[in-house]
Amino acid sequence: MAIYNEFKDKVALVTGGAGGIGKATVRKFGVNGCKIFICDINDEVVNKTIDEFKKEGIDIDGVSVDIACEESVKSMVDACLKKYGKIDYLVAAAGIYKDRKLTEMSFEEWKQTIDINLNGVFLVTHLVLPQMLERKQGSIIVFGSQAGIRGSALHTHYAATKSAMQGFARSLIYEVAASGVRINCVAPGVIRTPMTMNGSAEKLEKWLETIPMRRFGEPEEVANVIAFLLSDDASYIVGQTIPINGGSVVNT
Ligand SMILES: NC(=O)c1ccc[n+]([C@@H]2O[C@H](COP(=O)([O-])OP(=O)(O)OC[C@H]3O[C@@H](n4cnc5c(N)ncnc54)[C@H](O)[C@@H]3O)[C@@H](O)[C@H]2O)c1
C-alpha cells in the first residue's frame, strides 16, 4: 500500500462520506494523517461514520447536507473551513443511482438526479475553489462512471450526469490548472457499495458476465486511485477520466 506523507495535516472534504467509496476514501486519507470533513444526507449516518473513524484514531468531523441545496452546501463548507481553516482536497462522491426507463420517468425524477449528481458538484466546487486558487494549491476528484462512458440501461438521467463530470473536469482545468489546482474524474465500473449491491442476484450475475476480471471492484480499489490522483505523485495529471472497472470498458 502506498504511503502519502504529504497528506499529513492536509484537509480533505468528502461529500457522500458515509457511502461506500466515500468511507473507503476517508480511511485511506485518514490513515495517512489527513484531517477529514465529511458530509452526507442525514445526521444519523454522518455521526455513525464519524464515531467509527474516531475509534480508528482518524481526525474527522462532519455535518449533514443536502448537496443539491445551495444554502445547505454553503453552511457545510463554512463549517469545514471554520473547523480546519482550509480545504486541500475535495472528493465529490455524493450521488444517487436509480433505475427508470426514460418513457416512465417523471420530470421530478429526472431533476432529482441532475440536482444531486450534477448541480451538487457545481455547488460544492464553486464554494471550495476560491480558497484553493488563493493558496495556489488544491486537488479535486469528481465521479464519472462506466455508465457515462458506454451508457447503461434504465439510466439516461444517471449516465447524463456522469458523462457531464468528464466534461466538467476537462473544462475546469482551463480555469484553474495554471494556478496549481488540479481536477480529475474517476469512472468506476461496478463497485461493491450500497449503491449497487442491493440489486437482484440475477442482475448482479449479468453484470459479472460483462467484467473480464469476473469480480466486482472494492471501494478501496477506487480510494487507492483517488489517493494517487490527489497526491503529489499525480502532479502532471489534470482533466483526465480514469476508468476503474476490471476491464469492462477499455480504450476510452
Ligand atoms: N458503486 C459503483 O459501482 C459506482 C460506479 C460508478 C460511479 N459511482 C459513483 O461513485 C460515487 C460514490 O458512490 P458509492 O458507490 O459510494 O455510493 P453510495 O450510495 O454508497 O454513496 C453515496 C452517498 O451519497 C449520499 N447522498 C445521496 N444523496 C445525497 C444528497 N442529496 N446530499 C448529500 N449526500 C447524498 C448517500 O447518502 C450515500 O452515502 C457516486 O457519485 C456514484 O455515482 C459508483
The ligand as an ORCA input file, in Angstrom:
! r2SCAN-3c Opt
* xyz 0 1
  N     -20.666      1.898     -6.756
  C     -20.469      1.917     -8.055
  O     -20.464      0.867     -8.709
  C     -20.234      3.226     -8.780
  C     -19.956      3.161    -10.150
  C     -19.718      4.337    -10.838
  C     -19.773      5.549    -10.178
  N     -20.063      5.585     -8.856
  C     -20.125      6.900     -8.215
  O     -19.329      6.917     -7.059
  C     -19.868      7.855     -6.122
  C     -19.987      7.177     -4.767
  O     -20.903      6.112     -4.893
  P     -20.983      4.864     -3.895
  O     -20.907      3.659     -4.714
  O     -20.072      5.062     -2.763
  O     -22.491      5.012     -3.458
  P     -23.173      5.094     -2.017
  O     -24.624      5.095     -2.274
  O     -22.595      4.069     -1.126
  O     -22.681      6.534     -1.516
  C     -23.229      7.738     -1.992
  C     -23.506      8.624     -0.807
  O     -24.078      9.854     -1.283
  C     -25.037     10.247     -0.318
  N     -26.027     11.164     -0.897
  C     -27.030     10.866     -1.754
  N     -27.767     11.965     -1.991
  C     -27.219     12.978     -1.260
  C     -27.548     14.343     -1.081
  N     -28.605     14.917     -1.698
  N     -26.775     15.094     -0.261
  C     -25.725     14.534      0.386
  N     -25.358     13.235      0.254
  C     -26.117     12.464     -0.563
  C     -25.689      8.941      0.130
  O     -26.359      9.093      1.377
  C     -24.512      7.994      0.167
  O     -23.949      7.881      1.464
  C     -21.210      8.303     -6.703
  O     -21.061      9.575     -7.309
  C     -21.505      7.251     -7.738
  O     -22.338      7.735     -8.770
  C     -20.293      4.458     -8.128
*
